[in-house]
Amino acid sequence: MSQSRESTQEPILPALCTEAQHRLGRTLRSFYERTVDGQPIPLDQVDLLLRLRHRERELQRQR
């Protein structure tokens, strides 16, 4: 038995107006700044960033 075309299509969600998008963006940015932005970078991630930077410099010297 085949499904009708209507049942296989994904529902169309309403778009947010510009004002709602801006308000949502400000709220998310504020939440991020209060929680994640003030946290120190874990040492394993610092190590990874330093190794990536070192590799970038090696590649630049080879050019």
Backbone as CSV, one residue per row, in Angstrom:
resi,resn,N_x,N_y,N_z,CA_x,CA_y,CA_z,C_x,C_y,C_z
1,MET,0.837,-1.177,0.000,0.000,0.000,0.000,0.890,1.251,0.000
2,SER,0.666,2.168,-0.905,1.502,3.362,-0.997,0.910,4.503,-0.174
3,GLN,1.824,5.320,0.344,1.383,6.473,1.125,0.999,7.604,0.181
4,SER,0.050,8.409,0.609,-0.325,9.553,-0.212,0.789,10.591,-0.160
5,ARG,0.818,11.460,-1.126,1.853,12.493,-1.208,1.834,13.402,0.020
6,GLU,0.676,13.708,0.529,0.563,14.600,1.676,1.210,14.010,2.924
7,SER,1.118,12.718,3.119,1.663,12.121,4.332,3.173,11.957,4.275
8,THR,3.793,12.025,3.113,5.246,11.873,3.005,5.979,13.202,3.041
9,GLN,5.295,14.312,2.847,5.953,15.617,2.876,6.149,16.063,4.316
10,GLU,7.257,16.765,4.548,7.531,17.294,5.873,6.659,18.524,6.095
11,PRO,6.220,18.729,7.322,5.385,19.901,7.586,6.182,21.191,7.412
12,ILE,5.549,22.223,6.958,6.195,23.520,6.783,6.024,24.293,8.077
13,LEU,7.160,24.686,8.655,7.127,25.427,9.906,7.064,26.922,9.615
14,PRO,6.374,27.672,10.448,6.294,29.118,10.215,7.648,29.775,10.460
15,ALA,7.939,30.802,9.686,9.193,31.547,9.828,9.060,32.545,10.966
16,LEU,10.183,32.834,11.618,10.194,33.842,12.671,10.345,35.219,12.040
17,CYS,9.633,36.185,12.589,9.787,37.552,12.092,11.156,38.073,12.519
18,THR,11.605,39.130,11.897,12.927,39.694,12.170,13.080,40.082,13.625
19,GLU,12.054,40.681,14.198,12.122,41.096,15.607,12.320,39.884,16.520
20,ALA,11.610,38.812,16.259,11.743,37.594,17.066,13.132,36.985,16.893
21,GLN,13.670,37.019,15.683,15.014,36.497,15.447,16.049,37.279,16.250
22,HIS,15.930,38.602,16.246,16.874,39.444,16.986,16.752,39.212,18.494
23,ARG,15.522,39.119,18.975,15.307,38.886,20.399,15.882,37.535,20.820
24,LEU,15.658,36.519,20.015,16.194,35.192,20.290,17.726,35.221,20.266
25,GLY,18.299,35.912,19.300,19.746,36.029,19.213,20.337,36.706,20.434
26,ARG,19.708,37.800,20.883,20.203,38.506,22.076,20.111,37.616,23.311
27,THR,19.018,36.884,23.441,18.836,35.997,24.595,19.877,34.892,24.599
28,LEU,20.101,34.258,23.454,21.099,33.188,23.370,22.505,33.721,23.633
29,ARG,22.818,34.888,23.080,24.134,35.490,23.290,24.351,35.802,24.769
30,SER,23.318,36.338,25.426,23.400,36.656,26.848,23.610,35.390,27.674
31,PHE,22.880,34.346,27.349,23.024,33.074,28.056,24.430,32.521,27.867
32,TYR,24.940,32.578,26.660,26.291,32.088,26.361,27.332,32.865,27.171
33,GLU,27.196,34.181,27.188,28.164,35.010,27.894,28.168,34.733,29.391
34,ARG,27.005,34.420,29.957,26.926,34.152,31.398,27.418,32.760,31.763
35,THR,27.387,31.826,30.821,27.726,30.447,31.165,29.058,30.014,30.578
36,VAL,29.169,29.962,29.288,30.330,29.376,28.624,31.467,30.364,28.459
37,ASP,31.180,31.573,28.093,32.215,32.540,27.730,33.177,32.832,28.874
38,GLY,32.718,32.767,30.105,33.569,33.082,31.238,34.386,31.913,31.738
39,GLN,34.207,30.746,31.190,34.913,29.548,31.641,36.307,29.474,31.023
40,PRO,37.273,28.984,31.778,38.614,28.811,31.202,38.608,27.670,30.185
41,ILE,39.533,27.745,29.242,39.661,26.693,28.235,40.363,25.504,28.902
42,PRO,39.810,24.299,28.777,40.459,23.120,29.366,41.865,22.924,28.793
43,LEU,42.764,22.404,29.627,44.168,22.252,29.235,44.351,21.370,28.015
44,ASP,43.531,20.334,27.859,43.683,19.482,26.676,43.349,20.240,25.401
45,GLN,42.401,21.186,25.483,42.075,21.993,24.312,43.158,23.034,24.043
46,VAL,43.754,23.572,25.097,44.874,24.505,24.927,46.019,23.782,24.231
47,ASP,46.301,22.560,24.674,47.360,21.763,24.056,47.072,21.534,22.575
48,LEU,45.830,21.195,22.254,45.442,20.977,20.859,45.636,22.246,20.035
49,LEU,45.214,23.383,20.556,45.377,24.649,19.839,46.852,24.972,19.607
50,LEU,47.690,24.721,20.605,49.121,24.979,20.445,49.744,24.064,19.392
51,ARG,49.337,22.792,19.386,49.860,21.872,18.377,49.400,22.271,16.979
52,LEU,48.152,22.710,16.846,47.661,23.162,15.535,48.422,24.393,15.056
53,ARG,48.672,25.328,15.973,49.413,26.535,15.608,50.836,26.186,15.199
54,HIS,51.451,25.274,15.929,52.801,24.825,15.589,52.822,24.218,14.185
55,ARG,51.835,23.399,13.885,51.749,22.764,12.558,51.531,23.809,11.466
56,GLU,50.699,24.823,11.737,50.486,25.910,10.770,51.810,26.597,10.441
57,ARG,52.601,26.876,11.478,53.885,27.558,11.270,54.840,26.689,10.460
58,GLU,54.849,25.385,10.744,55.702,24.476,9.966,55.310,24.501,8.483
59,LEU,54.019,24.472,8.219,53.551,24.491,6.829,53.899,25.804,6.136
60,GLN,53.811,26.921,6.849,54.168,28.219,6.278,55.658,28.286,5.951
61,ARG,56.499,27.696,6.785,57.943,27.706,6.534,58.306,26.881,5.315
62,GLN,57.532,25.843,5.033,57.805,24.973,3.904,57.463,25.610,2.563
63,ARG,56.730,26.661,2.574,56.320,27.315,1.316,57.418,28.134,0.733
